[in-house]
């Protein structure tokens, strides 16, 4: 993804970081919805409701992230192929039990959290405060979900 100004500029870093976050968020949205639909457990209701809250938040964030990419001059990736090419997580869910499913989500949230932290460091000096704000908001979400998943698995 390259800035629409067709030159190498600070917004290229923002577009790259945001595009990866968008791809990761979309894949995690689908994976979370998969678990929401397919989990079987004595804790079904709690997991079902928790994952619904998570995928609803992810769904709203996807639009915010895509629009931010446009605001900084980029073109938002919008196909599964593009998402899979730039994402840090994958769409595989090789989990049978509810615990394995939650552990898979936990790992993905940790990966995204680490990507966001690196992204903030990457663009922190570029004066793109709006993007840093979006990233900080998403970081807080993923850190909260990490805590919730760890507590649920424990």
Secondary structure, 3 states (H helix, E strand, C coil): CCCCCCCCCHHHHHHHHHHHHHHHHHHHHHHHHHHHHHCCCCCHHHHHHHHHHHHHHHHHHHHHHHHHHHHCCCCCCCCHHHHHHHCCCCCCCCCCCHHHHHHHHHHHHHHHHHHHHHHHHHHHHHCCHHHHHHHHHHHHHHHHHHHHHHHHHC
